[in-house]
Amino acid sequence: MRTLIIGGIEIPMRASHVLSQSYTPVQATNRLRMANGALKQQTSWSNKLSTEISGDGVFPVGLQGLDYSQSIIIKSVAERTISSPSNVIDVPSARRADYGVEGRAFVGINPVKTPVVMNGNEATLTMVAGATLYQAIYWPELVCFCDPQSETRGVRSADYGWSITGEEI
């Protein structure tokens, strides 16, 4: 089972019976309409992520001791996937080293697990006969500035809810 680690703290299973993580791309992009109505896009930078993680459990998560004035490493629990018609796929370097990149090939609509060989950030998936799409699956490791966690307590149900948001540096 994959584990979520925030700022070096492994989130206990009993603090995260229900756990979700979302990713939102962050970029410096500006779109401008020209006098003739044409749309132009200017991008200064891209490829950064914001993530929101929330959980519910019978124990509090206990992230109050983190120093939110410093960067925090989030070892994500939710995987990301890059699809390509090619079996050679570049994956981000900001990924968990403790979980290897996994491969999947699609033959029609059927997914087939396929081995992956890594060379730096390049994933080469073993070719599968009849495959028209390949996917490299990885788990991000993000260096973020985070907002302090929010917490809820179900007084009558004796459960704890929490969430934390981080934006990649």
N, C-alpha and C positions, 0 to 999 in steps of 0.2 A: 504494500500500500504506500502511496506517495505521501510525504509529509510536508507540511507548510512550515517554513522557518522564517521568522521576522526578527531582524536585529539579533540573530544568534539564539533566539528563543524558539524551540520547537513547540508548536501549538498542540496542546494535549487533545487527544481524540475526544475526551469527555467535555472539552470546551468548544468542540466543533462537530457535533453530531450532524448538523446541517451546515454546509460550507459552500460558499460560492466565491468565484473570483472573476472579475471582468477586466478587459483591456480596452483602452481607447487610444487611438493614435494621437500624438501631439506633434504639431508642425507649425512653422511660421510661414503661412501662405496668405496671399492677398490676391483677390480677383478684382479686376478692373474692367469696366465697360468702356470701350472706345467710342468716339463720336459717331462711328458708323454702326454701332451696336455689337461689334465683335467683342468677345470675352477673352481677356488675356489673364494668365495666371503667373504670379511671381512667387517663387518659393526660396526662402533664405536657408532653411534647414528642415529636415524631416527625420523620420525613423526613430522617434522617441515614443515612449508609452506612458500612459497614466493607468494605474490599476486600482480597483476598489475590491476589497475583500471583506466578506461578512460571514459571521458564523453564529450559531446558537448551540448551547449545550447546557449541561448541568453544573459546570464549573465556570467561573469567570476566566477570561483569557490571560489576564495579568500582564499587560504590556505597558503599565504605568511607569515602569522603571526605565523605559527607553529614553535616550536623549534626543528629543525631536528637533533640537537645534543643529544636529549633525546628520550626515547622510546615514541611511539605514539600508541594509541589504535585505531584499525580499527574495527568498528562494521559493518560487511560485509552485503551486500545486496544480494549477490549471494549465494544460498543455496548449501550445500553439502549433499550427500546421501550415506548411508552405506547399502548395500544389504546383505541379509542372508536367507538361507532356514529356519532358526529358527525365531520365533516371538520375541525372546529376543536378543536385540542388544546393545552392548556397544557403547556409543557415546562420543566424546571428551569432556573434561571439558571446553575447550576453545571455548565456544559457547555463543551466546547472551542470556542473561537471560530474556530480554524483548520479545523474540519470543520463544514460546514453540516448543518442538520437535514434528514433525508431522509424521504420519504413513501412509504407503501405502502397500497394499497386491496385489499380482498379481494372478488372477484366469485365467489361460491361458495367453493371451496377454493383458487382460483387467485389468487396475489398479482400485483398490477400496480403498477409504479413510477408515482408521481404527483408532479408538482412541488409545492414548498412555498414559501409566502410567509410570512416572519416579520414580526411586529409586536411588538417586545419579546420576551416569552416565549410569545407566542401563535402557534402554527403553524397556518396555514390551508392544508389540502391541497386540490389541485384535485379537484373531484368527479369520480367515475368512474361511468358508468351501470351500475346493477345492483349496486354495492358495498354491502355490509352492515356492513363493518368497515373502519376506517382505523387506521393506525399511524404515529406519529411516531418516528423513529429518531434518537438523538443519542449523542454520546460524552461521558461525564462528565469534568469537570476538578475534582478534589477537593483541598481544602486539608486535610491530615491531620497527625496525629501518627502517626509510624511506629515500629515496632520495627526495630532494626537487622536487616539481611538475614541470612538463614541461607545457608550454602553447603555444597555437596558437591563432591567431586572423584572421578571415576572413574579410579582410578590405572591400570588396565590398558586401559580404553576411551578414555582421554584426553578425557573430556568433563566439563563443569562443570554443576552444577545450583544453582539459587538460588531463594529465595522472600523476599517482603517483605509485611508486613501493615500496613495503615494504617487509621485510624479518623477519619472526617470530623469536623472541629472544629465 
